[in-house]
Each structure stands twice: as structure tokens, then as C-alpha cells.
Amino acid sequence: MHNFASIPIFHDTDIFLPKLNDVKLTSFQERAQHETLACKIIDEISFVGPEMFAQDESRMKQIMGNDEVYDGVAVIIMGDFNQLPPVAPTESLYTALLKSINITAPAKANSTSTRPNTQGARLFAQFRKIELNQQMRAQNDPDHIEFLNKLRFASSDPKTRSIDTINRLKIISRIDIDRDPTWTNAPIVVTSNQERYRINEHQSLMLAKKQNCPRIIWFQPILVIVANGLNQNQTNYLYATSPQFKGIFVAGAPTFLMSNINPKRGLTNEGNTEDVHLQYNPIHILVKITNANPVDFIGLTAVEGEVVIPLSQTHTSKTFPITVPGKLNKIKLQTTSHGIDLGFSVTLHKIQGQTCSKLIVDLNHRPFMPQVNFPELYVAVSRVRRGEDLRIMPIQPSSRNLKFLTALQPSQKLVTWMKGYNAHGDWDSKRIPTDPLPTSLTTQQKT
């Protein structure tokens, strides 16, 4: 959505973005083929917050050259609100909608009721809900579908969810790996980036040992080093202690794309423990894309008959707040990379939308934050087509064990919002009971 509508990652969320200039507008109209555009689909809608939703609709008005809502273009939003919400501090669409029904004061310029957040919530209320009740990813595994349904339908009442449901999950074992060695490259799903960094480091080393080949290591350029006044010792400290600034390549290692490539193309790089440190960064990294037609990549692929794409070092990372010796406060840094991450491990937020051939999930209660919550649990166990391709990490000794999972449930606001729909899928705020709403939602908001 950011790319399609030219919405910056960082901007003032209290006001609508300024209109595109004529050159940019013409470019976007050509890309959207606005003269023949009939339908727009937004997937993974649970990730979208109300402010982004409103900004996108505002851009559509500019692209279509009309002030009407979407100017007659059919808009389909798809997703599962039992899955992950937007990254904090952005709130979900349904949370914002529950807030908006209590804003009754006349709209004033730049008031609460005219800000993108409220406008996006009210726009969301105009959509008709059509509930799809068939699990297509696991359609050939009725047992796994039954497991997911038990988890989902018990979500509104955790008392109906027993530990027996959770205990159906199998723990990864040596027998699994001996029977099917591809388990060694299966992504391990975790809650934090620090866990992900450590697993990727260890597993890439193990793969290099197994293949008797070197690991290629280089230091990725760190942006705004000079702007932050970092000296050479501080820069060396960053490279030594911050794995996000280090590039690692092992031939055959699994990877995840960070850049914006068609999600229908699943990336795999299917694929003595020497570490080779490069003085100069590699110009390209070759990645093999499966489930893609080589005919569509004539002149682009590096290997005839296959889809092997060279990725250059042009991807700008998110901002990392980093503590550096000699600096009182954390500094914010970015790096440039080739746009791929090692795929031995992935966070729960990055796994949504993926379909994995095999997956290992760490559901253990952690001695640190963040813990596994209900949306993350549901997302993690629903990424495979067969239950046989899902495993969990060994259970750590703990009095809590996995029992804490039985108490997980979706937001009460989600349950309340769903009550606002009638049999035809139309939402009406009058159907919402006021008693279950938290005080913060039932209190009149001032403009």
C-alpha cells in the first residue's frame, strides 16, 4: 500500500498527505491503468491501520480524478482479524471503528472526527462482510483443519480450549530429521529478532560445515554514521555486536525476501567451517525463485531455464535504535542490503501471509518479552498445508510449560466489533452493546 499510493513510512498521521504533483500523479495513473481500473484488492487487511486505510482511499480519489469514495471502483479487502494486528502504536481497524461511533460532535477543521484515523474507521464500516468458512491452505488435511477450527472457534471462550488441543502439536525430534533431512532447513518461528539472529548465525554455520563450504561474510554499509559522529572504534563495535549490520551467505541457504516482489513467487535458494570475510561487498547475490515461469524472465534470469535473479545492494532497512559506547542515548541507524534475510528463522510478524512446506514454531513461555499471544499462535500453526509438516520446539522445563497457551484469546474489542454485523454482513453501530465496551471506548471524546 505504501508503494502503490506513495505513502511515506514516516509522516504526520494527524493530517492527510498533500496531493501528488502533476508528474507523480500522471505516473501513478499510468501504473494503476486508472481509465480501465474496475477492482482493487487489499490483502492481509488485519495489518492495515485506519490512518493508512484513509490515506490510501484519499490517494485513490486523486488517481481516479473524483471525490467520490473510490469513484465507482470495486474494492475488496481480504484477511482474518484473528491474525496479527498492525504494528504498534497503530491500532486495528475494528478498534478505531468502536472508538469512532462515540464521536458525535460536529466536525471542525483538523478535529478528531476529520482526521485520517477516524475517517479510515468510518470508511471501514461501509464494507460488507462476507465470511469464508473453508480453510483452503489445508484443504487436503481434514485433521489439521479440525485442529485449526477448534483453536479458532474456542477463541472467544478460552474455557472451551483444553490443553489436549495444544498437545496435538508434535515436538521436532531426531527421528523427524533422520526420516526427512529437509527439517534441518525448516524455518524456526520466534517472537524476537534477537532469537532470529542467533538461530540464523548457528544454522548457517551448521550448513557450511555439512556442505564443507565457506560462509561468506561482509559488513553492510551503515547509513548516517557521519551524521551521528561515530568514530572508527564505535563503528567497529556496531559491526561486532549488531548482527543486523552483517551480511552472511552460504550456498544453498534458505532465504526470505525483504524487497517488494510478487508474493506468488516463493523464494528458495535451495540449497571445514571457514568464514571468508570480504573486503568489498558483493555486487549481487543470486536468488532462485521457485513456482515462477522462466518464460516470464527471459533476459532477466542468470541461469537459462530457471528463474535466478541477481539482487543488488539497494534495499534500505528499517531504522534500528542502537546503544553505542560513548553515546548517552540510543542512536537510530539504517543499513543497505541485498534485500534478503537468511530463512533459518523468522519472527511471527514476518510469517503471516506465507505458506511453508515445513515449519517449526517455538511456543515456549519466555523469560523475556514479547510472549506469544493468540493472533501469533493462530498465525504460526496455520502456515502449512498439512499438520504433518508442523512441529514445535522442545518444551523447556517450566512450571508454566505450554499451559499459558490455553488462556490466550483474541481482543475483546474484536468480539464486540463482530456483534455489529447483521445477517447480510452490514455493520450497524446500534447492534453494539455498550456494557462490554471498555470505559475508554464509551467515554465521549472531545474535539
C-alpha positions in Angstrom: 0.0 0.0 0.0 2.9 2.4 0.7 4.3 1.8 -2.7 1.1 1.9 -4.7 -0.2 5.1 -3.1 3.1 6.8 -2.5 2.6 6.9 1.3 5.8 7.6 3.2 6.7 5.3 6.1 7.2 8.3 8.3 4.7 11.2 8.1 2.3 13.2 10.2 -0.6 10.8 10.9 -2.9 13.5 12.1 -3.4 15.1 8.7 -4.0 13.9 5.1 -0.9 13.8 2.9 -0.6 16.7 0.4 -1.8 15.9 -3.1 0.6 14.5 -5.6 2.2 16.9 -8.1 1.2 16.5 -11.8 4.2 14.5 -12.7 3.8 11.9 -9.9 0.0 11.8 -10.4 0.4 11.0 -14.1 2.9 8.3 -13.3 0.6 6.7 -10.7 -2.4 6.9 -13.1 -0.5 5.1 -15.8 0.7 2.4 -13.3 -2.8 1.9 -12.0 -4.3 2.0 -15.5 -7.0 4.2 -14.0 -9.1 4.6 -17.1 -9.9 0.9 -17.1 -9.4 0.1 -13.4 -12.5 -1.8 -12.1 -11.4 -3.5 -9.0 -8.8 -3.1 -6.3 -7.9 -5.9 -3.8 -6.2 -5.2 -0.5 -4.9 -8.4 1.2 -3.8 -9.0 4.8 -6.2 -6.3 6.0 -5.6 -7.1 9.6 -2.1 -5.5 9.2 -3.7 -2.2 8.0 -4.5 0.6 10.4 -7.3 3.2 10.0 -4.9 6.1 9.2 -3.3 4.1 6.3 -6.7 3.0 5.1 -7.9 6.6 4.8 -4.6 7.8 3.2 -5.0 5.0 0.6 -8.6 6.0 -0.2 -7.5 9.7 -0.4 -4.9 8.8 -3.0 -7.4 6.7 -4.9 -9.6 9.8 -5.3 -6.6 11.7 -6.7 -5.7 8.9 -9.1 -9.3 8.5 -10.3 -9.9 12.2 -10.5 -13.1 12.1 -8.5 -14.1 13.0 -4.9 -16.5 10.1 -4.6 -15.4 7.2 -2.4 -13.2 5.1 -4.6 -15.0 6.6 -7.6 -17.0 3.5 -8.5 -14.1 1.2 -8.3 -15.0 -2.1 -6.5 -12.7 -2.5 -3.5 -12.3 -5.9 -1.9 -10.4 -6.1 1.4 -9.4 -9.6 2.5 -7.9 -11.1 5.6 -8.5 -12.6 9.0 -8.8 -10.3 12.0 -7.9 -13.3 14.3 -4.5 -12.9 12.8 -1.9 -10.2 13.6 -2.9 -6.6 14.0 -0.9 -3.6 12.8 2.5 -3.0 14.4 2.1 -0.7 17.5 1.4 2.1 18.0 -1.1 1.8 15.1 -4.5 0.4 16.2 -6.6 -2.1 14.3 -9.5 -1.0 12.1 -12.1 -2.5 14.3 -10.7 -0.8 17.4 -10.7 2.5 15.7 -14.3 1.8 14.5 -15.5 1.2 18.0 -14.0 4.5 19.1 -15.4 6.4 16.1 -19.1 5.5 16.9 -18.8 7.7 20.1 -17.6 10.8 18.2 -20.8 12.8 17.7 -19.7 16.4 17.9 -19.9 18.5 14.7 -16.8 18.2 12.5 -14.3 21.1 12.7 -11.2 21.6 10.6 -8.5 19.3 11.9 -10.8 17.9 14.6 -10.8 14.3 15.8 -13.7 13.5 13.5 -11.9 14.7 10.4 -8.5 13.2 11.0 -7.4 10.2 8.8 -7.7 7.8 11.8 -11.4 8.5 12.3 -12.2 8.7 8.5 -10.5 5.4 7.9 -12.6 3.7 10.6 -15.8 5.1 9.2 -14.8 4.1 5.7 -14.2 0.5 7.0 -17.7 0.4 8.4 -19.1 0.8 4.9 -17.7 -2.5 3.7 -20.0 -5.6 3.7 -18.6 -8.6 5.4 -18.6 -12.0 3.6 -17.3 -14.7 5.8 -15.4 -17.5 4.1 -15.5 -20.7 6.2 -13.3 -23.1 4.3 -9.6 -23.5 5.1 -8.1 -23.6 1.6 -4.4 -23.9 2.6 -5.0 -27.2 4.5 -7.9 -28.4 2.3 -6.4 -31.8 1.8 -5.8 -32.4 5.5 -9.1 -32.6 7.4 -7.4 -33.4 10.7 -5.4 -30.2 10.5 -8.5 -28.2 9.6 -10.2 -29.7 12.6 -7.3 -28.6 14.8 -7.4 -25.0 13.4 -11.2 -24.8 13.8 -11.0 -25.9 17.4 -8.4 -23.3 18.1 -10.4 -20.6 16.2 -13.9 -21.3 17.5 -12.7 -21.6 21.0 -11.0 -18.2 20.7 -13.9 -16.2 22.2 -14.2 -18.5 25.2 -10.9 -19.8 26.4 -12.6 -22.2 28.8 -13.6 -24.4 25.9 -10.0 -24.7 24.8 -8.2 -27.6 26.5 -4.5 -28.4 26.8 -5.4 -31.6 24.7 -5.8 -29.3 21.7 -2.3 -27.8 22.2 -0.8 -31.3 22.9 -1.7 -32.4 19.4 1.3 -30.4 18.2 4.3 -32.6 17.7 7.8 -31.8 19.0 10.6 -31.8 16.5 12.8 -34.9 17.1 16.0 -36.5 15.8 13.7 -39.2 14.2 12.0 -36.5 12.1 15.3 -35.2 10.8 16.6 -38.7 10.1 13.5 -39.5 8.1 13.4 -36.2 6.3 16.6 -34.1 6.3 14.8 -31.1 4.9 13.7 -30.4 8.5 17.2 -29.0 9.1 16.4 -26.1 6.9 12.8 -25.5 8.1 12.2 -22.0 9.4 12.0 -21.7 13.2 9.4 -19.2 14.2 10.2 -17.0 17.2 8.9 -13.8 18.8 12.0 -11.6 18.7 14.7 -10.5 16.3 17.5 -11.4 18.8 16.3 -15.0 18.7 16.2 -14.9 14.9 19.7 -13.5 14.6 21.2 -16.2 16.9 19.4 -19.1 15.1 20.4 -17.8 11.7 24.0 -17.5 12.8 24.1 -21.0 14.2 22.2 -22.7 11.4 24.2 -21.0 8.7 27.4 -22.3 10.4 26.0 -25.8 10.6 25.0 -25.8 6.9 28.5 -24.6 5.9 30.0 -27.5 8.0 27.7 -30.0 6.4 28.5 -28.9 2.9 32.2 -28.3 3.6 32.0 -24.9 2.1 32.8 -21.4 3.4 30.5 -18.9 4.9 30.9 -15.6 3.0 30.7 -12.6 5.5 30.7 -8.9 4.8 29.8 -5.7 6.6 26.8 -3.9 5.2 27.1 -0.1 4.8 25.6 1.7 7.8 23.8 4.9 6.9 24.2 8.2 8.8 27.4 7.1 10.5 28.9 10.5 9.9 25.7 12.3 10.9 25.8 10.6 14.3 29.5 11.5 14.8 30.7 7.9 15.2 34.4 7.2 15.3 36.1 4.1 14.0 36.0 2.3 17.3 32.3 2.9 17.7 31.7 1.7 14.1 33.7 -1.5 14.8 31.7 -2.0 17.9 28.5 -1.9 15.9 29.7 -4.5 13.4 30.9 -6.8 16.2 27.7 -6.6 18.3 24.9 -5.9 15.9 24.1 -8.9 13.6 21.7 -6.8 11.5 24.6 -5.0 10.0 26.4 -8.1 8.9 25.8 -10.0 5.6 26.1 -13.8 5.6 25.9 -16.0 2.5 26.1 -19.8 2.4 25.4 -21.6 -0.9 22.0 -23.3 -0.7 20.8 -21.5 2.4 17.0 -20.8 2.6 16.1 -17.1 2.5 13.2 -14.7 2.8 12.7 -11.7 0.5 12.8 -8.3 2.1 12.1 -6.4 -1.1 8.7 -6.0 -2.7 8.4 -8.9 -5.1 5.2 -10.7 -6.2 4.3 -12.9 -3.2 3.1 -15.6 -5.5 6.7 -16.3 -6.2 8.0 -18.3 -3.3 11.8 -17.8 -2.8 14.1 -20.6 -2.1 17.8 -20.7 -2.7 17.7 -24.5 -2.3 20.0 -25.1 -1.2 35.7 -27.2 7.2 33.8 -24.3 8.5 35.8 -21.5 7.1 34.4 -17.9 7.3 35.6 -15.8 4.4 35.4 -12.1 5.2 35.1 -9.9 2.2 36.9 -6.6 2.0 34.4 -5.3 -0.5 30.7 -6.1 -0.5 29.3 -8.5 -3.2 27.7 -6.6 -6.1 24.9 -9.1 -6.5 23.5 -12.2 -4.7 21.8 -14.7 -6.9 18.5 -16.0 -5.6 16.4 -18.8 -7.1 12.7 -18.2 -7.3 10.5 -21.4 -7.4 7.0 -21.5 -8.7 7.8 -18.9 -11.3 7.7 -19.4 -15.1 11.1 -18.9 -16.7 9.4 -17.6 -19.8 8.4 -14.5 -17.9 12.0 -13.8 -17.0 13.7 -14.1 -20.4 16.6 -11.6 -20.3 16.4 -11.2 -16.6 17.4 -14.6 -15.2 21.1 -15.5 -14.7 20.5 -19.2 -15.5 18.8 -20.3 -18.6 15.7 -22.4 -18.0 15.4 -21.3 -14.3 14.4 -18.1 -12.5 17.6 -17.0 -10.8 17.6 -13.2 -10.2 20.6 -11.1 -9.2 19.7 -8.8 -6.3 21.9 -5.8 -5.8 22.7 -4.0 -2.6 20.0 -1.3 -2.8 17.5 -2.3 -0.1 17.3 0.2 2.8 16.5 -1.4 6.1 14.1 -0.1 8.8 15.5 2.1 11.5 17.4 0.3 14.3 17.7 2.1 17.7 21.2 1.1 18.9 23.2 1.7 22.1 26.8 2.7 21.3 29.6 3.3 23.9 30.3 7.0 24.3 26.7 8.0 23.4 24.3 8.8 26.2 21.2 8.0 24.2 20.3 5.3 21.7 21.0 6.4 18.1 19.0 5.5 15.0 20.8 3.8 12.2 19.8 2.1 8.9 21.8 -0.1 6.6 21.6 -1.1 2.9 21.5 -4.8 2.0 20.7 -7.1 -0.9 17.1 -7.4 0.2 17.1 -10.9 1.6 17.3 -12.5 5.0 18.5 -15.9 6.0 15.5 -18.1 6.3 16.5 -20.5 9.1 14.4 -18.4 11.4 11.7 -15.8 11.1 9.6 -13.8 13.5 5.9 -14.3 14.0 5.1 -11.0 12.4 7.0 -11.9 9.2 5.4 -15.3 8.8 1.9 -14.1 8.2 0.9 -14.5 4.6 3.5 -17.2 4.0 2.8 -20.8 3.1 5.7 -23.0 4.2 6.5 -26.6 3.2 7.7 -27.2 6.7 7.7 -25.1 9.8 9.0 -25.3 13.4 7.4 -23.0 16.0 8.8 -22.1 19.4 5.8 -21.8 21.7 7.7 -21.9 25.0 6.9 -19.3 27.6 9.8 -16.9 27.5 11.7 -15.2 30.4 11.6 -12.1 28.3 9.2 -10.1 26.1 7.5 -10.4 23.8 5.5 -13.5 24.7 3.3 -15.5 22.2 -0.2 -14.1 22.0 -3.4 -15.5 20.4 -3.0 -14.0 16.9 0.6 -15.1 16.8 -0.3 -18.6 17.9 -3.1 -18.9 15.3 -0.9 -17.5 12.5 2.0 -19.8 13.3 0.1 -23.1 13.3 -1.8 -22.2 10.1 1.1 -21.6 7.7 1.4 -25.2 6.5 -0.8 -27.3 4.2 -0.5 -30.4 6.3 -0.3 -30.9 10.0 2.4 -33.4 9.5 4.6 -30.5 8.2 4.3 -28.6 11.5 6.5 -29.1 14.6 7.2 -27.2 17.8 10.5 -26.7 19.6 11.3 -29.0 22.6 9.4 -27.8 25.7 11.7 -26.1 28.2 11.5 -27.0 31.9 9.0 -24.6 33.4 6.0 -24.7 35.7 4.0 -22.9 33.1 5.1 -25.1 30.2 2.6 -24.6 27.4 -0.4 -24.3 29.7 -0.3 -20.5 29.3 -1.5 -21.0 25.7 -4.9 -22.3 26.8 -5.6 -18.9 28.3 -4.8 -16.9 25.2 -7.7 -15.2 23.4 -8.3 -12.5 20.9 -9.0 -8.9 21.8 -12.4 -8.4 23.5 -12.8 -5.5 21.0 -12.7 -8.0 18.2 -15.5 -10.0 19.7 -17.5 -6.8 20.3 -17.0 -5.4 16.8 -18.2 -8.7 15.2 -21.5 -8.3 17.0 -22.2 -5.2 14.9 -22.9 -7.2 11.7 -26.3 -8.4 10.7 -27.1 -11.5 8.7 -26.4 -9.7 5.4 -22.9 -8.6 6.5 -23.8 -4.9 7.0 -22.3 -3.2 10.1 -24.5 -1.1 12.4 -23.2 0.6 15.5 -26.7 0.2 17.1 -26.1 -3.5 17.3 -23.1 -3.0 19.6 -23.9 -3.4 23.3 -22.5 -0.6 25.4 -21.8 -2.6 28.5 -19.0 -4.8 27.2 -17.1 -1.8 25.8 -14.1 -0.6 27.9 -14.5 2.8 29.6 -12.1 4.3 27.1 -14.5 3.5 24.3 -17.7 4.6 25.9 -16.5 7.9 27.1 -17.4 10.9 24.9 -14.3 12.1 23.1 -13.6 15.8 22.9 -12.7 17.5 19.7 
